[in-house]
Amino acid sequence: MKGLFKNYKRLNLKNRFVMAPMTRCLCDRKGMPSRKLENYYLRRARLGFGLIVVESAAVNPYDAMGYMNGLQFHSKKHLKYWKGLIKKIKKNRTKVIIQLFHAGRLTVKKISKTTLAPSSLKPFNQSSFWRPNYKNSIVHFQTKTKFGKPKKISINQADTILNQFEKSCEYAMQAGFDGVEIHGAHGYLIHSFNSKETNKRLDKLKAHNFQFSIDLVKRCKKIIKDKILSYRLSIHMVDNSYIKYSSRNYDIPKLVRKLDQYGVNVFHCSELKAGTELFDSKKTLTQIVRAVTKKTIISCGNVLEGKQIKKIFKLGSNLIAFGRMSMVYPDLVLRFKNKKKINKRFTYDKWQKYN
Ligand SMILES: Cc1cc2nc3c(=O)[nH]c(=O)nc-3n(C[C@H](O)[C@H](O)[C@H](O)COP(=O)(O)O)c2cc1C
């Protein structure tokens, strides 16, 4: 537990508490944050988080959005807005990066005009909070409409999306973010390019070439330079939580080695339960990643207590990200510090009310 309060010199962080990215659906239709969302971030900065990863922000309004009223970050208007907020956040010596996002196949027509994916494969048929079972079909939790078959992305379309990420990086730097995080997790576009389960292509964008991720990292690195370039990855997908890890389907060590080589300086491991080997796996995601890189690792996923935190650090992680705990308890850092009661069995069915 004490380890969380140590500063982290490599990224110049005052402590090792990271606020995980969480889509709150508190923006207007153009992806501009509401006052409530602004206060939500400010409050957590004031209450001590060392690093805030701002929730997934769509890089275009056409095919990148996964959620209604989700954040977007692709225009000068977005840049100008965040410039103001970042200044206030930084007064607290909190660093802040923004997670850039493309939903890929995990969106519906009512939200994104077009649904694009490496291969024209419908999402898996597994329900979750985001994809409830409604009248015997898996639907989007907001629209209650079914997920369709995505269009296979063309090389040109892939290039357009890379340009959009690049532009968003430029805006992020101009706004004053300390870096960006590429959302390469949870089955969205980038993750779906990297796994053979969701990418059946045979061209240069085939799964284990990792070409899309590599090009993306190269382009972002040119702009980000020595600021934080984080890459979030997971084994699980929003439409397939219990997927077993198999390096034959998703060669994480090879991916991480490549991304390390091209300039990622933080790997953000999103796990179902950090510090625990799941589904017959011999290693946790943090261990798999640590075995092949010396860069900074953030671990996230159901982190609730001291013993677990100690174990995660021992496995090679440097920083711990808290998701729902940071949403329910804006003062989580102080609660840990003062050994105040934390209800670990909270439900988050009313998550939109937390501010
Ligand atoms: C409401 C909600 C929104 C989320 N949105 C995102 C997101 O925008 N980007 C992302 O990478 N993960 C997202 N996640 C996943 C969290 O970052 C985190 O990985 C997950 O909640 C597990 O950590 P926890 O047990 O500490 O909550 C979201 C989770 C929740 C509960």
The ligand as an SDF file (V2000), in Angstrom:
LIG
                    3D

 31 33  0  0  0  0  0  0  0  0999 V2000
  -18.2250    3.2570  -16.7440 C   0  0  0  0  0  0  0  0  0  0  0  0
  -16.9410    2.7100  -17.3140 C   0  0  0  0  0  0  0  0  0  0  0  0
  -16.4020    3.2910  -18.4460 C   0  0  0  0  0  0  0  0  0  0  0  0
  -15.2060    2.8080  -18.9970 C   0  0  0  0  0  0  0  0  0  0  0  0
  -14.6530    3.4280  -20.0890 N   0  0  0  0  0  0  0  0  0  0  0  0
  -13.4250    3.0640  -20.5180 C   0  0  0  0  0  0  0  0  0  0  0  0
  -12.7550    3.8250  -21.5080 C   0  0  0  0  0  0  0  0  0  0  0  0
  -13.2350    4.8600  -21.9750 O   0  0  0  0  0  0  0  0  0  0  0  0
  -11.5360    3.3730  -21.9210 N   0  0  0  0  0  0  0  0  0  0  0  0
  -10.9510    2.2460  -21.4020 C   0  0  0  0  0  0  0  0  0  0  0  0
   -9.8530    1.8850  -21.8250 O   0  0  0  0  0  0  0  0  0  0  0  0
  -11.5510    1.5520  -20.4160 N   0  0  0  0  0  0  0  0  0  0  0  0
  -12.7580    1.9440  -19.9580 C   0  0  0  0  0  0  0  0  0  0  0  0
  -13.3240    1.2900  -18.9010 N   0  0  0  0  0  0  0  0  0  0  0  0
  -12.5610    0.2220  -18.2170 C   0  0  0  0  0  0  0  0  0  0  0  0
  -11.8060    0.8050  -17.0200 C   0  0  0  0  0  0  0  0  0  0  0  0
  -10.8010    1.7010  -17.4180 O   0  0  0  0  0  0  0  0  0  0  0  0
  -11.1660   -0.3180  -16.1820 C   0  0  0  0  0  0  0  0  0  0  0  0
  -10.2510   -1.0030  -16.9850 O   0  0  0  0  0  0  0  0  0  0  0  0
  -12.2080   -1.2940  -15.6390 C   0  0  0  0  0  0  0  0  0  0  0  0
  -13.2760   -0.6020  -15.0480 O   0  0  0  0  0  0  0  0  0  0  0  0
  -11.5940   -2.2260  -14.6110 C   0  0  0  0  0  0  0  0  0  0  0  0
  -11.0090   -1.5060  -13.5680 O   0  0  0  0  0  0  0  0  0  0  0  0
  -11.7650   -1.2800  -12.1440 P   0  0  0  0  0  0  0  0  0  0  0  0
  -12.0770   -2.6560  -11.6300 O   0  0  0  0  0  0  0  0  0  0  0  0
  -10.7690   -0.5450  -11.3080 O   0  0  0  0  0  0  0  0  0  0  0  0
  -13.0170   -0.5120  -12.4110 O   0  0  0  0  0  0  0  0  0  0  0  0
  -14.5400    1.7230  -18.3820 C   0  0  0  0  0  0  0  0  0  0  0  0
  -15.1070    1.1440  -17.2380 C   0  0  0  0  0  0  0  0  0  0  0  0
  -16.2720    1.6320  -16.6940 C   0  0  0  0  0  0  0  0  0  0  0  0
  -16.8120    1.0100  -15.4500 C   0  0  0  0  0  0  0  0  0  0  0  0
  1  2  1  0
  2  3  1  0
  2 30  2  0
  3  4  2  0
  4  5  1  0
  4 28  1  0
  5  6  2  0
  6  7  1  0
  6 13  1  0
  7  8  2  0
  7  9  1  0
  9 10  1  0
 10 11  2  0
 10 12  1  0
 12 13  2  0
 13 14  1  0
 14 15  1  0
 14 28  1  0
 15 16  1  0
 16 17  1  0
 16 18  1  0
 18 19  1  0
 18 20  1  0
 20 21  1  0
 20 22  1  0
 22 23  1  0
 23 24  1  0
 24 25  2  0
 24 26  1  0
 24 27  1  0
 28 29  2  0
 29 30  1  0
 30 31  1  0
M  END
$$$$
